[in-house]
Amino acid sequence: MADLSLLQEDLPEDADGPLDFVSQDEMLTPLGRLDKYAASENIFNRQMVARSLLDTLREVCDDEGDCVAVLERIGRLADDSEPTVRAELMEQVPHIALFCQENRPSIPYAFSKYLLPIVVRYLADQNNQVRKTSQAALLALLEQELIERFDVETKVCPVLIELTAPDSNDDVKTEAVAIMCKMAPMVGKDITERLILPRFCEMCCDCRMFHVRKVCAANFGDICSVVGQQATEEMLLPRFFQLCSDNVWGVRKACAECFMAVSCATCQEIRRTKLSALFINLISDPSRWVRQAAFQSLGPFISTFANPSSSGQCFREEGRSSEDVPAEERSRITDHDAEEEEQIGPEDDAPADFSAGPESALQDCAAETFGNSAGDISVPEDSSSLCTLSSESHQEAAIDENDKKPANCKSAFRPEVDTSSPDSTLLDQELFNSFHFWRTPILEIDLDKELQQDSGEPLSPEGSGDASGVPGPGSPNITMATRKELEEMIENLEPHMDDPDVKAQVEVLSAALRASSLDAHEEASSGEHRSEPQDELPDCHADQDTCVPLISAAEESMDATPHYVHGGSDVIASGGFSPDEERRSKVQDVVPQALLDQYLSMTDPSRAQTVDTEIAKHCAYSLPGVALTLGRQNWHCLRETYETLASDMQWKVRRTLAFSIHELAVILGDQLTAADLVPIFNGFLKDLDEVRIGVLKHLHDFLKLLHIDKRREYLYQLQEFLVTDNSRNWRFRAELAEQLILLLELYSPRDVYDYLRPIALNLCADKVSSVRWISYKLVSEMVKKLHTATPPTFGVDLINELVENFGRCPKWSGRQAFVFVCQTVIEDDCLPMDQFAVHLMPHLLTLANDRVPNVRVLLAKTLRQTLLEKEYFLASASCHQEAVEQTIMALQMDRDSDVKYFASIHPSSTKISEDAVSTASSTY
């Protein structure tokens, strides 16, 4: 309240008295000053009262009655007619609430009784600024857990529900919906499901206000993550389908942006059967802005299909490896019905870890994905057949769900197969035993079967008996049911052939139609030769309302047995593939093929013109996540796309890949890394500095994954990092020094001495002090490694070179650098003190007679604050200790006052950074 005394009212000119205005204010109590200025007609005075409320409370906090009186005056001030006063008051409420919480014994229930009603009332204020400040205050209070749970249920939520009523003001309704969505993660699942979720579902269907639907769509993922899988699938997904088909493009764009979060809150089956088809619709949306948002979310959405069995990573749950899983659990994993019933929602995430998993940004993204499906360890489905293994009850539920969906939100047709028979259960366990489930599958090529197919001969009963319990892709029921729908869809899309997306879709549908006709002809000619047990494989029936399958029939012609395609680098590089073989080489069974095809098309130049100029950058950003999802056995699907991105004309695309190439190397393993990533890595080393810095920042992480022989090849190229496009780019050299410290462990002492030593000594003489400080640490670690090697001749040679190049340097900055290196060696115990006394200390003590005071100041600090603290010089009375003491005595008599001071004071700091900062101005 001291500031209030400076706000003088207009006094009569003839006013006189023994006390001036300031003295009169000082005689008033805090409450008196508060009352005086709260009743002022000056708006600025009342604003200052609101701003000074917290100070007033602190002054009277010892008296409970005065505290209550201040809180009561806050209630009166809240009725001020001036919006700026009310907004200022609301900005102070979170701070006042925190003070009341800390002094709860003195002011019990102060916040709930006096402050919370003001916050809630201001949510419907007529002034926009007041409403905004009250919303921010409410969220801040919830985030700091200053509002009791009972108050949230009885005072906050009812008001928000009332503000979202149909007759409420449009702006207020929109803001109230946004507040409800933002507070859901703070109040938890219980309150959200009981109080917020029903009204949220109503707001998603608000036919009059598209702003409300847009807010709901933008926050849909947050609500799904709070309420969990069951509520998401039962209540929210139907609303999400409606929002994705909204007639306002802004609503559909918001749905595309939150698609990954929604997918994380659903089970794998719904993700594959319903959300995939819905996402394809968004990618083909007429609005460019919707397509742009959808393509940006495509990679993250694909990452939600990640599964430990197909990612090539070792799966761990609560610290257990795959070998520790009991046999009962392994058998339960192969039981698909039990898997469907025991799926874990986002709120019950089981911790999952990957011993070979990537780090940083990819790990954050993949960890959330795998966490949401840790309890959903499903076997890899054969996506080429589009048939899921589930029970009849799940089949009926899926049909009912399809009947309930609107016409424009139909999911792709997925026929169901009954696996309740004992034979099919045994077949599943045979296909997906522990070896197939936890190891990378071995490539299986049946040459006899391929020759028979090429020659048109029917398969023998023995060969067909080896097939899985999944119907063949050429089933006449599937072909007959979808052929008419394919023709209708092609006819409807032909008027829009100008759009590249529509054109691509028509080509896919046409290929599917031709393939289905061909399959039907082949089925009629060779139907009597088929040998499939009818009791195990009932015909898959088609729903009349379903749309085209996610994967074209041409791709469905693959063998239904879930063999894994391993397109090794030698096979792919050999070339000679026909277009059909090349397309087939990009088929996998982890994610719906249509999603992967759209992702691979992001490198198409036409996409940059029709969708987004930076679409290639978004593709590069999410590629490690997609690669982790597909697994290293499906890397052949992404290899060509990765090579295209690596040679992209935009340096931002190449820079994105350079920053994540070490993550991709962890995912692919050493063999694929050496074959496919090393050439691209070598290209990045010769690229622009903006690209090279991405490689340099993770140089150690990448090189440690390579074989020792391949790793040694890069020793010749490390010197090139000293040359940059801009000589002032000193941060590049500083990063090089930090990486060299990590690289010391990867190379032999001879390699360190021959290749890393010259670079380190060069960096120690850098023009920028920040680079030199890191280099001192590098040289000291190098001394430590070389001295402990056998024989220690490399270490001795390095020390002699330090003495010659720096200890006897004609420039004072070089001699100062020698003292810094010695100080670092002492602090980090890089040399035993007896060896230090023999090799470095004599040359260090000679600098006591240096003609530059800065060198002598640093020497005095090093001797007094670092060297004499070591036990070797405290316990033994040797000639070395005597020499140190004589040098210190000489420095105490130095003609420079700073040298005298640091040679005389008691040790207070041994941090090199402080010494460096103290001399920064003279060493730059």
N, C-alpha and C positions, 0 to 999 in steps of 0.2 A: 504493500500500500504506500510505500515511500514515493512512488511515481505520482500518486494521486495528488500529493501536495503541490506538485508543479502545475496542475491544471487549475488555473485561477479563474473564478467566475468574474463577470464584468461587475466591478464595484463602483459605487458612486465616487465622483472625483473628489468630493469633499470629505471622504471617509478618512478618519484619523483615529489613532489609538496608540497605546504604548506597545502593542504587539502587532507585528506584521502578519501577513496571510499565512506564511509557512509556519510560524510559531503557533497560530491558532490550530492548524491541522495536527501539529505534533502533540497538542494537548488532548486531542480526541482519542478515544479508544478505537481498536480496529473495527469493531461493529459500528461505532459512530461515524467513522470515515466511510464505511461501506454504505450506511444509510444516506449519508449526505450526498454522495456522488451518484448513488443509484437513483435518487429522485431528481437529478439534474436534468435540465432541458437540453443540455448539450449532448448530442448523440455520441461524440467521441469520448466524453466522460463515462457514459454508460458502457461503452465498449471496453474502456480501461478497467471498469469495475469487473466485468466478466473475465478479463484477462488476469486480474489480480486475485481471483477467488482462492486459488490454491495457496498463495502466499498468506492470505488472511486465515485460512484453515490451519496452516502451520503455526501461526502466531497464537491461536486460541486452542490448540489441540489438547492442552492439559485440562481444559474445562469442558466437560461433556455438554453442559448447557449452552455455552457459547458456540460449540461445534454445531449443535442442533439448530441454533438461531441462524448461523450462516447458511446451513442447508435449506432452512425455510425461506430465506431471502433469495436463494437460488431459484426456488419455485416461483416467487413473485417476479424475478427478473426474466424468467422464461416466458412471461406473458407480455413482454415488451413488444410494442407495435413495429419497431424498426427491425427489418430482416437481418441487417448486419450485426446487430446486438445478439439476436438469437443464434446466428451462425457462429459468432465468436464464443458464445456460451457453450455451444455444442462441441466446439473444438477442444474445450477444456474439460469436458465431462470424463473422457478416459483417464486423464491424469488425476482428476479428483476421485474417481472411483478406485484407482490404484492406491491413493493415499488412504481412503476409507478402509480398504481391505487390509492395509498394513497396520492401521490403528483400530482394528475391529473391536477390541475390548472397550475402547472409549466411545466409539460410535457404532453400536450394534444396529444391523439392518439399515444402515444409512443409505446405501446404494439402492436397495430394493424399494425402499419407501419414498425416497426423495428424487433420485436421479433417473432410474429406469423408466418411470412414467413419462418423463420429459422426452427421453430418447424415442420411445414408442410413439408419442404424440406427434413429434416432429416428422415422422415418416410420412405423414399425410399433410404436411404443411403446404400452404399455397405457393410459397417461394421455392424456386428450384434449388438455390444455393443452400437453403436450410435443410431441404430434404437430402441433398447430397452429403452434407456434413453429418447428418444424423445416421445415414446409412453407413458411412465410413466409421463413425463412432460405434455403432452396433457391432459391426464386424470386428473392430479392434477389441471390444469388450469380450466377444465370444472367443476370439483367438487367445486372449490372455486368461480365459476361464474365470472371468469376474462375475458372470451371471450364473446364478444357481439353476440347476436343472429344473426345479419346480417353477421358477420364474419364466424359463424358456417355454415350458408347456402351457402355463396359465396366462402369461402376459404378452409374450412376444409372438408366438405362433398364432393365437387367435386374431391378433390385430392384422398380421400379414394375410391370413386367410380372408379376413373381411375386406382388406384392400384389393384383393384379387377377385372380388365378386363381380358378376356381370355388369352391375350398374355403377361400378367404380370408375373414377377418372382414368382416361387412357394412359396418360403418362405415369400416374401413380401405380396403375396395375402393372405396367411393364417393369417399373423399378422394383415393385414388391416381388414379382416373380424372380427377378435377378437376385434379390436378397435371399429369397428362399433357397435358390440353387447354391449360392455361395456359402450359406450357413449350414447346409446339409452335412458336409464333411466334418464340421465342428461339433454339431449336436449329436452325431452318431446314427447308427442304423435304426434303433428302436423308435426314436422320435421322428425320424425321417419317414419311416414306413407308416406310422400311425397318423401323423399330422400333416406332413408335407406331400407325400407321394400321391394321395388321392387328388388333391387340388392341382398338383403338377400334371397329372394325366389329363385333367379337364382343360388346363391351359394349353396343352399340346393340340387340342382340337378347337381352339378358339377361332371361329370362322370369321369374326369381324376384324380382329387385330392381327395382322401378320407380324407386327413387331413382337407380340407376345410369343407367337410360335417360333420366331427367330431366336429369342432369348432361350426358350426351352430347348431348341435344337443345339444351340451353342453350349449349353450346360448339361446335355443329355449324358455324356460320358461320366461326369462327376456324380450324377445321381445314380447311375448304374453301378459305379464302383462302391457306393455307400450301401445300397440296399442289397446287393449280392446277386448271385446267379438266379435263384428261384424267382424272386420278384421281378428281375429283369426279363426273364423269359416269359413269365405269365402276364405281367402288366405293362411293361415298358416296350417290349419289342413290337407289339401291334401299333403303338403310337409312333414308334420310330419308322416303321414302314410307311405310315401316312405322311410323316414329315419329309421323308425322302422323295415322295411323289407330290410334294406341295407345288402349287402353281406359281409360287414366288421363288425366284432363283436364289435369293439370299437365304431362304430357309434351307433349301437343298444344299447350298454351299456350306452352311454351318453343320449340317449332318455329315458331309464328307470330311470336314475337319476333325470331328470327334469320333470317327468310325473306329479307330483303333481301340479307344477306351471302351466303346460299346462291345466290341468283339472280345475284349479281355474278360468281360463279365458274362460270357455265354459259354456253353459247352462246345466241344469240338464238332459234334454233329450239326448243331444249328449254325455254327460258324461256316461249315462247309456247304450245307444244303441251302440255307436261306440267305445268310449275309453275303455270301460270294456273289450270288445272282443279283442281289440288291446293289452291290458295289459296282458290278458291271454296268448296271443301268446308269449310275452316277457318272461313270467314266464316259459313257456315250451320251451324256446329257446335251441338250441343244445349247445350253448356255456355256460360253467359254470359261466364265469364272467358276462354274461348278466343276467343269472338267479339270481346270487348273488345280483346284483344291483336292479333287479326287486323286489326281496323279501324285500330288504331294503326299497324300495319305496312303498311297498304294503300298509302298515299301513297308511302312510300319504295320499296315493291316496284314500283309503276308507274314510278317514276323510273329503274329499271334498264332500261326499254325505250327510253330516250332514244337518239336517233340524230341526227347532225348534219344529215342530209338532210331531216328532218322537223321539227326544232326551230326552224328559222328563223334559226339562228346561223351565223356564218361559221366554218368548220372550218379549223383549222391543225394541222399535224403537223410537229414539229421546226422551227417557224418558217416553214413554207411555207404560203402561202394556197392557196385552191382553184385560182386561176389558174396557180399554179406546178406543178401536178401534171401530169406527162407524159401524153401520149395513151395510152401503153401501160397506165399505171396506171388511167386512167379506164375503159378497156375491160375491165381486170381487175375493176374494181369492179362492173361490170354482169354479170359472169359469176358466177352464184350458186354453181355447183359449186366453182369456185376459192375463192370466199369461205368455203364450208363447210370446206374443207381447210386454210385458212390463218388460222383464227381464233386470236387471241392470248389466252392465259390471263392471270389476274391477276398471275402472277409475271413475265410478259413485257410488262407494260403499256407501250404507246407513249405518250409525252407528248402530251396533247391540250390545245388552248387555244381559247377562244372570245373573239374580239375584242370582241364585244358582250355577253359573258356576265355574269351577276350576280356580286356579290361576297359576302363573309362566309359565313354558314351555308349558304345555297343553293349557293354555289360549291363548298364543301367536299363537300357531298353529291353534286352533279352531276359534280364533277371525278372522284370515285371511280367513278361510274357510267360516264362516258365514257372514263375511263382503261381500264376493264376491257373496253370494246368498241371501243377505238381501231382495232384491226385488223379489226373486224367491221362494216365500213361497208356494211350491207345496204340494198338499195333498199326503199322502203316497200311492204309487202305489202298486198294487198287483203284486209282482214280480213272483209269481208262475204261473201266466197266460201269462206273457211276452207280454201283450197288453197295449199300452199306449192310453190314452184318448186324442185325438187330432182331428183337423178338416181335411177335405179332402185335403185342400191345403198343410197342413203339411205332409200328407201321400204321396202326389205326390212329394213333395220336397225331402222326404226321399228316395223314389224310384229312383229319378234322381241322388241323391248323391251316392247311391249304384251302379248305372250303371257306374259312373265315376271312382270308386275306382279300383285299380289293384286287380288282382285275389287273391293275398296273403294278402290283407288288408281288406277283406270283414267283415263287422260287423255282429253281431248276428241277426237272424231274429226276428223281432218284429212286428207282425201284428197290424194294426191300426183299430180303431173302430170309427164310426161316432157317435158323441154325439150331433148332431145339433138338434135332435128332442126335443120337450118340455118335453116329459116323462122322457128322460134320464137326462135332466138338473135338473128336480125335484128330480130324484133319487140321483144324485150327492149331491144335497143340503141336502137331508135327511140323506145320509151316513156321510157326513162331515159337520155337523152343528157346531156351536160354541162349543158345549159340547165335541163332538168327536175330534175336531181339537185342542182345547187348553188343554184338560185334558188327563190324562193317561187313555186309553180305558179300559173298564171293560171286564173281561173275559166272553166270551159267549160260552156256551156248550149246544148244542141241542141234548139231549139224544135220543129223538125219531128218529131224522134224522139219527144218528149214528147207531141205532139199525136196521133201515130199510136198510141202506147200507150194514151192516154186513149180514143181512138175504137175501140179493139179491132182496128185494122188491123194486118196482119203487117208486120214490118220488111222492107225491101228487102234484097236480097243485098248491095247496096253499103253499106248502113248496118251490116249485121252484119259485113261484112268489116273495119270499122274497130275492132271489138272486140279486146280483148287476147287473148292466148293462154291465158286462164283460162276454164274451163267456166262456163256460166251458172248462176246460183244455183238455177234451177228444174230442175236435172238430175233425171230420174226415178229414177236409181239411188240418189242420195242420199236423196230423199224416201221411197222405198219401204223403204229399209233402216232408217231412223230412226223411222218412224211408229209402229211397234209398240213400240219402246223408249220413245217419248214417252208412250204410253198407259200402259205399265207403271209408269213413274216417277210419273206423276200419281196413279195408283191407290195407290201406296205412300205418297205424301206427304199424301193427303187426311186421314188420321186425325190429323195434326199441324197442322191449319190454324189452331190457336190461336196459334201462333208467327208473328209478322209476317214473319220471314225466310222461313219455309216457305210462307206465303201468297203472298209476292211471287214466290217461285220457281215455285209452281204457276201463277200468272198468266202468267209468262213462257213456261212450258212449254205452257200451253193456247194461247197466241197462236201459238207455234211450230207446234203441231199443226194449228190452223186454217189457218195460212199454207201449211203443207206440203200439206194437202188441196187448197187453192185452186190452188197451183202445179201439183199433179198434174193437176187438171182442165184448167187452161190448157195444160199441156204436151200433153195428149191432143188438144185441139182445134186447136192451132196447131203440132203437131209437124212437119207436112210443110212448113211455111214456114221452118223454121230452116235456116240455111246455115252449118254449122261444119265445117271440114276434119277428118275423122276421123283422118287420119294425124298431125295436130298435137295433137289433143285426145282422147286415149283416155279412156274412161269412168272416173270416179272410183269405186272400189269401196269398200264399207264393211266393216269388221271387225265380226263378230257380237258381240264382247265390248266394243265401244266404247260410251260413254255419250253423252248429249246434247251437241250442239255448244256451244261457248262463246257463240255469238251466235245468237239465235233466227232461225228461217226467215223471219219477217216482216222482219227487218233484212237478210236475205240476198237479198231481192228487189230490192235496189239493182243498178244497172248494174255489171257486173263490171269494166268499164274503170276504171282507177284515177284517176278525176277527183277533184280536191280540192274540198271544200265550203268556201267562203270566207265564209259568212254575215256580210256586213259589218254594221256597226252600224246603218246606215240601213235595211237590209232587216229585221233582227231587231226594230228599234224600231217598224217599221211595223205589226206585229201582224197579226192575221187568219189565223194559221196554224191548220190543223186539228190535232187531237191526233197523227195519224199524221205530218203534216209536221213538227210540233214534235219528235217523237221522232226522226224521220229527220235533223233538223238537228243532233242531238247524236251522230251516228254519225261515226266517224273510223276510220283504218286504221293507227294507230300502236301502240296497245295493244289487247288483246282487249276487245271492247265490254262483255263481262260485268263486267270489272274496273272499267271507267269507270262503268258504271251503279251498281255498288255504292258507288263513291266519291261519286258525285253524291247517293246516298241518305243520306249521312251527315248532311245537313242536315234530314232528316225528323224532326219532333218525336218520332215514335214510337221512333226509335233511342235517344233520350236515356232513355227509360223501359225499353227492353228490352235495351240494350247498355251504354251508359256515359253518365253525365250530362255529361261533358266531351268527348263525341265530336265536337261542332262545333269545339271548340278544336283537336283533332288534325287535323281536316279543314283548318282555316285554316292550321295550322302547315306542312302539307306541300303546300299549294296552289301556291306558286311552283315547287316541283320538278315537280309534275304539269303545270303550264303550260309549263315548259321542255321537258318530254318531248313533249307534244302539239304544241308549236310554235305560233307566232302564227296560222297558218292555221286552227288548230282551236280558237281562243279562244272561238268561239261555243258550244262544248260546255261551257265553264266559266263563261261570263258570268253566267248566272242564279244559279248556285251562289255565285259571289263576291258578288253583290248581296245574296243571302240572308244570307250570313255577315256582311256589312258592316252589316246592320240587326239582327243578333242581339241578344237581350235581355241576354246576358252580356257585361259589359265586357271580360272576359278574351279573348273571341273577337275583339272589335273591336280590342283592343290588339295581339293577334298580327298581325292584318292591317295595322295601322298601322306596325308595325316592319318589315314586308316589302313595303310598297307600292312603294318605290323599286326593289326587285329585280324586281318584276313589271313595272314600267314599262320596265326595260331589256329584258326578254324580249319585251314586246308591241310596242315601237317607239312613235314619237311619235304616229302617227295613232290607234291604238287607245287609247293612254294618254289623249290629249285627249278621246276620245269616251266612254270607259268608266271610267277611273280618276280623272280630275279631279273629277267630281261626288262620288265617294266620298271623295276626298282633302279636298274642301271640307267634307264632313260631319264628318270626323275633326277638323278644325280647331276645330269648335264642340262637341266631345265633352268627356268628363271629362278631367281632367289626366292620369289613368293612360293614356288613349288618346292624348291630344295629345302626350305626351312621345315616343311612338313616331314620330309625324310630325315632331316638332321635331328629333330626333336625326339624321334623314336629310333635312332640309329642302333642303339644297343639292343632294344627290344626285337628288332628285325634280325640283326646279325647273330644273335644268340640262338636263333632257330635254324641256322644254316650249318651244314657240315663244316668241319674244321678246315678242310681244303678250300672249299668255296668261300669261307669266311676270310681266309688269308689273302684272297685276291683283292679284297677291298683295302688292304693296307696301302697299296700303291695310290689309291684314289683319295685317301683322307687329306692329303696335302692340298687337294683342289678346293677344299672348303675354306681355305684361307683367302681365296680369291672370290670377291663378290662384285656384283654389278655396281654397287654403290659403296665406296670405301668408308663412308660414314655409318654404314650399317654395322655398328659395333656389337649389337645384340646377337648377330649371327655368329661372331667369333666367341662371344661369351657362352652361347649354347654349345658350340663345338668343344670348348674346354670342359663343360659339365659332362658331355657325352664321353669324352676321352677318359674321364675318371671312372666311368662305368665300364668302358671297354678294356681296362687294364686286366680284368679278371678273365677275359676271353682269349688273350694272346700269351704266348710264351715270353719269358724274360728277354730272349734274343730279339723277338719281333718288337717288343716294347722299346728296347734300346735302339734298334735300327730304324724304326718307322715312327713311333709315337714321340720319342725323345726330341727330335728336331722340331716337331710341331709345338710341343709344350714349351720349349725354350723360346721359340718365336713368340708365343702368346705372352710369356712373361715380360717381354719387351714391348708390348702393345702400347699404343698411344693413349688408350682409354684406361683409366684406373680400375673401373669395374671389371674389365677383362683380365687385368693383371691380378686382381685379388683372387679370382677363381683359378687362375693359372698357378698361383702359389700353392693352392691346395692340390692341384694336379701334380705338380713337381714333387711335393712332399709324399704323396701316395706312390709316385713312381719310385722314389728313393726307397720307400718301405718295401715295395715288391721286389726290386732288384737286389736289395741288400739281403733279403731272406732267401734268394735263389741260390742254387748251387751250380757252379761256384759263384761267390759274391763279387766277381771281378767287374760285372756290369754296373753294380752299385757304386763301387769305388771310382770307376771311370766317370760316371754321371756326377759324383760329388766333385771330382777334379775339374770337370767342365763347368760346373756352377761357380767354383772358385775363380777359374780363369776368365769366364765371360761376364760374371756379375761382381764377384768379390773384388776383382782388380779392374773393374770397368772404368774407363776414363770419365764417363758421365756419372754424376752423383745419383741420378735416378736408378742406374743399374746397381750401384753399391747399396742403395736403399732397398732395392728388390732382393738383394742377397740377404739382408737382415730379415726381411719379411719371410723369406723361405726358411731361414733358420728358426725363426719364431714358430712357424707352422710345424716344422719337424719336431720341435720340442713339445708343443702343446698336444699334438696327435700321437706322440710316442712312436714316431716313424723309425727312429733309430734308438738302440740302447744308449744310455747316457755315457757309458765308457767309450763306445764307438764315436758318439758325437764329439766327445772331448778330444779324441784323437784326430778326426777327419775335418771337422767344421769349426770347432771353437777357436783354435789358434788364429784362423783367418778372420773370424768374427771379432776377436778382441783387438786386432790391429786397426779396426775402424774407429777406435777411440780417439785416434789422432787425425781423423778425417777433417778436411778443411771446411766442409759444409755442415752447418749446425743441424739441419734436418736429419742427416744420417746419424749424428751423435745422439740426438733426442730419441730416435727410435731404438738405437743401441742401448741407451740407458733404460728405456721401458722394458726391452727384452731381457736384459740381465737382471733387473731388479724385480720385475713382476712375473717373469716366466721361468728363467733358468734357476734362480735361487729358490724357487718353490719345489724343485725336484728333490726327492729323497737322497739322490746320489750326492748332491752338493751340500745337503744339510747334515748327513751322518758321517761322512768321511772327510778326514783332514788330509787331502792329497795336494799335489802340486797344482792340479787343475783348479781346485777351490781357491787356492792362494792367488793364482793368476786372475781369477774372476774378481776377488775382493780388491786386489790392487787396481784393476781397471775401474771398478766402481768408485774407489776413492779418488782416482784421477778425474773421473767425470764429475764428482761432487765439487771439485775445484775448478771446473771448466769456466771459461770466461763468459759463456752464454748462460743467461739466467734460466731458460727453459731446461737446458741440459742439467744444470744443478738441481732444479726442482725434481725432475723425474728420477734422477740418480739418488735422491735423498728420501723420497716419500716411501711409506709402507706400501707393499703390493695391494692394489685395489681392483685391478681388472686384468684379465689375461685373454680377452677377446681380440682377435686380430681385426675384426670389423671396426671396433672403436678406435684402434690405432690408425687404421686406414682412413677413417672419416676425419680424424683429427688433423691429418696431413693431406687431406684431399685437395685443398686449394693449392698446395705447393707441388703436388705430384701429378696433376692432370696433364 
